[in-house]
């Protein structure tokens, strides 16, 4: 895929964006060489394009803010392009969602994320991933509740408690988090909520063996609208601190990112791999992550699927501090 310049972009912008040839069914991504001058209408056209727009060049160049993400050169764009080409429909839905929800209130943005996620659950890309997976295996039985809860006079401490499953966000754990956070919201005496996890890592994200088990995408959206723990965490964010360590993958960072303060251990690392499943972040990550690090860095993480370490997360403000 070649990088186009401003002259070519101006010619394309004379066409309706749907007639440009850039879409999940044509060229699935537009690589734009960022120049020194551009008309405002070109940026508006880029934001309507039904595919990711990757800017090549300076992050402060004209039109850079209208791109979905910006990288230094074509080599840096290569892993993002690979992700887009693997699942172009999911990539298109993802960037359109981030553009549309950038300035929406959190509850409305979460509703749009859930609708987009449900759409992709019924799509060919997710079905292809499901069909290529081995048969789900019964999870090991682990003692105790999925989320440990302890209460002090004015505080609530929640601990993810499925270490053998790397604290994967199963339905059991999701429901336990919702119940605990409902308590925090209902009780004005709870002044502080602390969230952490036992075992080698905070959480490796959604329980993969539960993916695709909802009866249909519409029902999945209806359930998710009521049971996403991040929605409740966002509602008490000013009282909440999450302390994360080890792998924080998918919902393992999407959920804690809603907390008012996130503290990472030095060994923590972060990744949003959902695009490889033909999906997008669906535990609130299309809302919580961009509000911490910006739309373009969130797009970089999802389209490329690369991990970042704790120091980078702190520099980007994905986390607020790195502490042992």
Number of C-alpha atoms within 10 A of each C-alpha: 11 9 14 15 14 18 10 11 18 15 10 17 19 12 12 12 18 11 12 17 18 19 20 20 11 11 14 23 24 24 20 23 23 24 16 10 10 16 11 11 11 17 17 13 18 21 20 15 23 24 29 30 23 27 29 26 17 16 16 11 16 16 24 24 16 21 24 23 25 27 19 13 13 18 10 13 20 13 16 24 22 14 20 24 16 16 21 25 23 31 30 20 21 25 27 19 19 22 16 13 20 16 11 12 10 20 16 11 21 25 19 21 27 26 21 21 25 22 16 22 25 14 16 14 20 22 15 12 13 17 9 9 10 8 9 10 7 7 10 9 9 12 8 9 14 22 24 19 16 11 11 10 8 12 16 21 19 20 21 25 25 26 17 14 18 22 27 27 26 19 14 12 21 19 17 20 27 19 14 19 22 16 13 23 15 9 11 9 13 17 16 17 23 18 22 21 22 19 16 13 24 32 30 22 25 23 18 14 16 12 14 15 9 13 8 12 20 16 12 18 22 14 13 19 18 12 18 20 25 28 24 23 26 21 18 20 20 15 18 24 22 26 22 29 25 21 22 27 22 26 25 25 29 24 26 31 28 30 26 17 19 23 23 26 16 16 16 21 23 25 23 29 22 21 24 21 19 25 25 30 23 23 28 29 26 27 33 26 25 19 18 18 17 18 22 22 18 24 25 20 19 28 30 22 20 14 18 14 16 25 19 14 21 17 12 14 16 26 26 17 18 19 13 8
